[in-house]
């Protein structure tokens, strides 16, 4: 397989968000080398009728009458589509996948199936065929049970009312849970669903999962059901690679809930209620975080051992970050917003693209496989590389850049939505607005790079005196 999973997912229920939106967000990370990303719209005529997985070779017949949807595939499709995330024309959002860990007990019973489906395939085979988040869970479950999977993943779905999070279990099993409306959830690269009730209407799962647990005596707890304990891992790697990410965000959003918890705690809760309503800016901050104001910040003042102790959320392997927002109390035509940022989250900004369009801005759609100074993806990588060389020198510039982008884009949204309310919806208007925001981002990104070069030049070591 091409990618090694190292994403971070953040889910926010509608009563926990500042405007009543459901919000599902994830960073798509890669390995040691850049993996260029694209932003596309797949129209029904472009959707295949028969799908063949480049990763495993499995072939499946797809349903008729697919919906249009946005997607963030790899620029290089040699290893599969890797659709990443998107919003379809029914205003249902999906992000896939968060790579998660499992244990030998379950894999000895239900091993991975090399000829099955996986992350590279899920968005293409599911998102065009669902009209609610719950339908997304059920279609994914049906595919897992029929075709199997070659890896463990967490997948999220949302509509304007509900958010569901699914984890694959072994080669053919799965469990899903609805995120409470007044809560948020953090999912790093481990199995995350903890306390679980098979009789709750907010739980969905493969039909034989309770019997599997009982038959093979998989439950290590004396009382209750905790899927993380049953199917997940609890390793030293989890303590340093996964758990600290959850701890840091919960420390910021729900400090009283985890005031006695440590970064390495193996039992941090999956759900938390925030102490205030969460905004897009809060999500972007969280997904850009690197343990600021702790000894574990790679840019901070801790010891070299402390700065390398925990894996941060914002890091060099961030390839694209999306926040999929389904808004209430607005016309359906403008309810879905596909927020998108390329590159490391320490030096980029989200842009709120309307999802109900037939095309995407050219400078987000077309991403060369090699460095290109006209590409937003590559320019963002360059900004992060320069910024990383002296974070304290450049960080204020980045904050001002991100603020300018957010002000401009949200102002553009206010203007177009007033027009939609007065004269009605026109799809071409949304495409024009998306291109306007993309062009502004490109211009301001070049301004940021120019400012960084000017400031950095006077701090070069190669100078005299």
N, C-alpha and C positions, 0 to 999 in steps of 0.2 A: 504494500500500500504506500501511497505517496506521502501522506502527512503524518506527523506525530502530533497527537492532540494536546493542546495546552490552552484552552479557551477559558473564559470566565463569563458566567451568565448572571444577569440581575433581572428579576421579575417584580413588578409593582402593581398591586391590585387597584381597582378603580377608586376605592374609598381611601387609599393611601397616597394617591397622586393629587397634585394640586388642582387639577381641572377636571377630575373625574374620568380621565382616560385610563384605559388599560395600557401597560407599557411592558414590552418584553425586549430585552437588550442582551447583546453578546459581543464579545471580542472574538474575532477569528484570528487565531495565532498560527504561526508556521514553525518550521525548523530553523536551522542556522542561516539559510540563504533566503533572500526575498522571494516572495511568491505573488506576483502582480495580480490584482483583482480588477473586475469590471462591474459596472452597474447597468443592468439591462431590463427591458420589458419583454416578456415572452407572450406573444399574442396567440390566440387559439390555432391559427394556421401554422404557427411555428412549432407547436407542441407535437412531439412524435406520437404515433398511434401504437407503436411497439417500442419498448425501451429495452436496451441492452446495457448492462452495467460494464463499464470499462475496467472496473476493479476486479469483479468476480466472474463476469461472463454470463450471469443469469439473465434470461430474457423474460419479460412479462408483457402481456397485452394490457394497454391502458384503457380506461373508460372513454366513452364518447363525450363530446361537448365539453372540453376543458375550458376553464376560466382563464382570463388574462391575469398575469401576475408579474410583479417585480422580482428580481433575483440578483444575487451578487456572486457570480461564478468566477472560477479561476480564469485568468487570461489564457493560460495553456490548458486546453481541454484533453490533452493526451491521456491523462489518468482518470478522466471522468469529468462530470459537470461541476460537482461541488457547488451546488446552487447557494448554499450558505443561509440565506434568509430572504423573505419577501412578504408582500401583501397582495392578495388576489382581489378580483373585482367584486367579490362579495364582502370585502372588508374583513377578511380573516387573515391573520398573520401567523407566520411559522418561522422558527429559527432552529437550524440543525447543522451541527450537533455539538454538544458539550461532551467531550470524551470523559468517561468515568471509569473507576476501578471496580474490580470484583474480587472474588476469592476462589480458591481451588475447590471448595466444597461444592459450589453450584456448577462450576465448569466440569467437574467429574460426572455430574448428572446430565447436564445439558450443555455440551461443549459448543464453542463457536462453530459456525458453518461457513467454510471458506467460499462456497458457491452462492452465498446469500446476498442480501442488500446491506448497504451501510451509508455512512455520512455522504459520500459522493452522490448518492442516488435519491435520498429521501425527499428533498424539496421538489424535484422534478416529478416524482411519482405520487406525491400526496397533495401538495398545495393547490394545483389546478382543479381538484376534484372535491373540495370540501366547502361547505357554507356555514360552518360554525367551528369553534375550537373543539368542542366535544366530538364532532364528526372527524376532525383531524386525528384525535386520539384513537378512535375506533378504526379508521382506515390504516393507521400505522400499525395497530395491534394485529389487524387481519393480515397485513403483509409480513409481519414478523413471524406469525404462527405458520403461514403458508410457505414462505421462502427462507426464513431464518436470517441471521445476521452474523457477520464475521468480527464484530467488535462490540464493546459496551459503550452506550451513548445516552445522553440526556437530550430530549427534544421538547420544545415549548410551542404551544399554540395559544392564540388569543383572538377574541372578537370583542365587541364593545362591552360585553357583560362579564365574560369569564376568561381566566387564564388557567391553562392546564400544563403540567410538567410531567413528562414521561421518562422513565428509565428502562432501558433494555436489560434483561436478566438472562444470562447465558445466551444460547444460540436462538431460542424460540419463545422465550417468556418475556413478560413486561408488566410494569405497574405504573399507574398514573395517579396524580392527585391534583385536585383543584386548589389553586392558591387562594386563600381567604381574601375577600375584597379589601379588608382593612390592614393587609400585611404586605411585606415584601419578602423576597427569598434570594439568597446568594447561592450559586452553584459553581464551585470550583471543580477540579478534575478528580472527583471521587463520587461514589454513590451518595446521594444527598437526602433522599426521602427517609425520614426517621419514623416517628410514631405513626402507625397506620391502622385503619379500621376497615376490614373487608366488607362490613355491613353498612358503611357510610355511603350515601349517594354521591359524595364528593370524591369517591375512590372508584377507579376502573382498573381492571387487571385481566391477564389471561386466565381463563376459566379454571384451570387446574392448579393455579398458584398456591392456594391454601393447602390443597392436598399434597403438593410437592414438598412444602415445608414440613408437614406432619409426617409424611411417609419416610422422608430421609433425615428426620430429626435435625433440622437445620437451625432451629431457634436457640440461641445461646442464653436467652434471658429467662428468668424464672416466671416472669409475668409479662403479658402484653406482647404486641408485635412491633418490632422496630426493623424496618427493611434495611436500613444501613447496617445494623448489627448482623442481620441474616445473610445478606447478599453482598455487602460491601467489604472494604478493607479498613484496617486500622494500623497502618505501618509507620515507620519512622519517616518515610517519604511524605505520607499524608501530613504528618506533624510539621514538616518544614516547607512542603511544596503547596499544599492545599489549604489546610485549616487556617493559617494566618491571614489569607485573603478574606475569608468569611469574618474572622475576628475583627479585622481592621474596619470593614464597612459597618458591621454591627456596632462596633465601638463608636462610630460617628453618628449613626442614625438611631441607635437604641442603647445609649450608654448605660442606663440603669438595668437593662435586661442582662447584660453580660459583665457587670462591673467586677465580678469576682472570677472571671474566666481569663485564661491565658491564650496566647496565640497558637499554642500547640494542642489545645484541648480537642479531643477526638469526638466530643459530644455537643458541639455548638449547635443550637437549634437551626432547623431549616427555615422555618417561618419566624419573622419578628414583626411587631408593630412599630412603626417609626414614631418618634416623639414629636414630629411635625410632618405635614404633607410634603411629598417629594416631587421635585420638578425635573425637567430634562437636564437642567444645569447640575442638579445633584447627581443624576445618573452619570453624566459625563465626568464629573469630578471623581466619582467612585471608580469608574473604569479607567481613569488616568492615574490612579493613586499608586504611590510607591512608599508607603509607610511614612509619610511626612510627619514631622514632629515626634518621631520615635528614633531610637538608636539604630533601627533596621533600614532606614532610608539610604539607598545607595548613593544619594547626593548629599547626605547629612553628615553629622559630626561624630557618629559612632566609630567604634574600632573597625578595622578591616574585617574582622571575624563577624561582628554584629551586622555590618552592611551587606554581607553576603549570606546571612543566615536563612532568610526567608525569600521565597519567590514572590515578587510584587505583581500587581495587576497590569499597570502600565509598564511596558518593557519593549525591547528592540524587536521582538517577534510579533508584535501587533501588526496585522495586515489590513484588516478593515474592522470597523466597529459600527454596529447598527443599533438603533432604538426604533422599534416598530410600535407606533402610536395609533390606537384606534380611539377616536374622540367621540364623545356623546354630544347631543344637543347641537349638532351641525348637520347640514345636508349630507346624505350618504356619499355624494360625489366628492366631497372634500374631507371625509372623515379619516381616511388612512394617510398617515405621514410616515414615510420611510426616511428617517434620519440616518445619515451616512457620513463616515469619516474614514479616510485612508491612512495607513501608516501608524507609527507609534503614537499613542495617545498623549504623550508628554508634549508634543508639538504639532497639534492639529486641532480642527474644530469640526463639530457636527454641522451638516447642512440638512434642512428639513424639506425633502423632496415630496411633492404630492405623488401618491401612488396611482391615482386614477388617470393614467396617461398611456399613450401608445408608444412612446419612445423616451429615452433618457438623454441628458446633455452629452454632447460628443466628448468633452474632456473628462467625463466619468465613464462613458461607454467604451472608449478606445484606450487601452492601456498597453503600450509596447512591452515586450518581454525583456528588453534591455533598457538601460538608463536613457531617458529622453527628457530634456529640460522643458518641453511643452506639456508634459504629462503631470497631472495633479498628483497621481500616486507617487511618482518618482520625486517630484519636488517636495512632497511631504516627508519622504524618506530622507532627503537631503537636509531639510530643516531640522529633523530629529538628530541626524548625525552631527551637525554643527552644534546644536543645542546641548547635546550630550557631552561635548568636549569641555564645556564650562557652564553647567546648569545655572548656577547662581548669577552668572553674568547675563544670561539670555532669558531667564524664566519670566521676568516682568514683561519683556517684549511679547512673549508667547501669550501671556494672560491678556494683554491689551489686544492682540490679534484675535484671540478667541472671543473676546467681548465685542469687538467690532463686527465680527461675522454674525454673532447671535443677534445683535441689535438690528443689523441690516436685514437679515433673513426674516426675522419675526415681524419687522415693519412691513416688508413686502407681503407677508401673509395677511397682515391686517388689511392692507389696501385691497388685495384681490378678493378677500372674503367679503368685504363690504360691497364690492361690485357683484359678486355672486348673489348676495342677498337682495340686491336691487334689480338686476337685469337677468338673473338666471345663470345656469352653469354652461360653460363652454370648455370642452376638453383642451382645445388649442390654447386657451388662456393659461391653463395649468402648465402645459409644456413650455410656454414662453416664460412663465415665472420660474420654473425649474432651471431653464437655461440662464436666466438673469442672475439667479443666485450662484450658479456654478461659475459664471464669468466673474462675478464679484470675488468669489473665493480665490480664483486663479490670480486675479490682480493683487489682492491683498496678501496672498502667499508670497508673491514676488516682492512686494513691499517689505514683508517681514524678512525675507532672505537678504534683501539689500541692507536693511538696518543691522542685521546680524553681521554681515561682512564688514560694514563700516565700523561697528563697535569692536569686532574681533580683531581687526587689523592692528589697532593700537595696542592690543594685548599680546601680540605674537611674541614668541621667544626670540625669533630671529630679527632683532632690532638693535640699534645702537644710538645713544648710550643706554 
